[in-house]
Amino acid sequence: MSQLPHRDWNEQLKVGFIGLGNVGAKLAGSVLRNGFDLTVRDLDSSKTSEFIRAGASHAQSPQEVARSCDVVITCLPSPTICASVMEDDDGVLAGLSEGKIWVEMSTTDQQEVLRLAQKVQDLGGSAADCPVSGGCHRAATGNIAILSGCEREVFDRILPLLQAMGRQVLHTGNIGSASILKVVTNYLATANLASICEALVTTKASGLDLATAYEAIRISSGNSFVHETESQVILNGSRDINFTMDLVLKDISLFQEIAERHHVPLEISPLLIEIFQDAESRYGSREWSPNVIRRLEDATGLDVHAPGFPSEIVDDEPEAPGAEVVTTRN
């Protein structure tokens, strides 16, 4: 890999952001809010127009983003779409030059990250995979967690940018390591969601008050981040967590592929995939993922709702400066 140019990285950094979806728009908003020179690109012009009004520049192609920016961030819904954005004739690689950095913030396949990173490095650039975790509500406030896989020199260069988008930033190791850990965490969150659905429906069937049950779980050893967020929108009835069935299936399928690649005979993971495939076929790919509970509501005839819960989760913590999380090694 070529050396990054020895420049003062605290100078005005030109950042390009491609993909202004549920998470991407919020991350890009943090970049702009924290004073970076931002150029955006999305196929939906209504999304880019909001950023242009707020002071961002707009690029006509991913190639133009790469030509005009020091760092190019992609945050896209699938590995296939990312490959197209990177490799098309007017893609990022066509505009990339020596010393520039590609930051992949999508939840994607580690093997694909490594393949594209090699192409970036062949052009004299550097690459990092930096997926996020914590939900759209925390992405909106810059309080989300960021995992970052890359060489340490690259991490140090992009750390100020990552700190503008996230509160906790962890260097996970070499390129590709963060993508593995991201799908591990999403697998755990999905398993938790499935178990919460079973717990809430069983509680309802037992005749107990669901608001009381929510608090009982919250103060118990069974509590979790997923319970404190997704259980609330389940009980409200909106089921709006800003994450859809197809994205869950993508993530847990990536986790299953990693396990199969390393010959790990998983038992829970294949069942989760089966559950969400069934939910997707019943309720649609773009249905909110917490509505997987409808499988059990339909089977039992029960209605799992309770008054007093919000229709969406809002991060009420004030934005705080990001900091690196340092791994403790005894």
C-alpha positions, 0 to 999 in steps of 0.5 A: 500500500502506498504511503498517505501524503504527509499533510496536516489532516486537521486542514479542511478535509474534503469528504464525499458521501455516497448513499443517503438512505436511512443511516447514510443521510444521518451520518452525512448530516453529522459530517456537515454539522461538524464543519467538514467540506461535504459533497453528496451523491444519491440517486434520489435527488430529493435527498441530495437537495436537502443537503445542498440547501444546508451547504453541501455540494452535489456531484453528478457521479461517484467518479466526480465525488472521488475526483473532488474529495480526499475521503470517499464514504459509501453507505449503501444497501447491498454488496452488489450496489456498492460494487456498481458504485465503485466499478462502473465506468463513472464509478469511484475507482474511475476518479480515485487517485493516489493518497485518497481514502475509501471508507466503506460504511455499509454493512457488507460482505468481508470478501467483497470489502477486501476485493474492492480495497485491493483495487483502491490500493492498486490506484495508490489509495487506502481503504477502511471498512467502518460500519456503524451500530446503535440504530438510526436514532443514534446515527442522527445525533452523532452518538452511534458506535463505529467499528473501523478496520484498516491499517493503524496509520489510515485509522489515525488519519480518518479518526477526526472524521469518524469522531464527527459521526460517532461517539465510540470508535473502535479500531478492529484491526486490518481491513475487513475485520470491522465487516465481520464484527458488524454482522456478528453484532447484527446477528446478535441483535436479530436473535434478541429481537426474535426472543423478545417477540416470543417473550412478549406474545407469551406474556400477553397470552399469560394475561399479564400487563405488557407495560409492567412486563416491559419494565420487568424485563428492563430492570432484569438480567434479560434486558438489552439495547434491543429491548429498550428500543424495539420492544417500545415500538412493538408495543406502540404498534408502529413497529418503526425502527427504520430497519426492514426485513430485507436488510435483516435477512442480508445481515444474518445471511452474511453471518451464516456465510462467514460461519460456513466459510469457517466450518462452524455448525451453527444451529440458531442462525439457520432458524433465524434465517427461516423465521425472517424469510417467512416473515418477508414472504408474508409481510413484504421485504420493506416491512419494518423488521420488528413486525416479525412479531406478527407471525406469532400474533397471527398464530395466536390471535393476540394483539401485542400493544400497550399504551404509553410507548413511542412510535419511534425511538429518539436519541435524547442524549446530547451529542458528545465528542467522539472518542476512540475505544481502546481494547484492554489487553492484560 
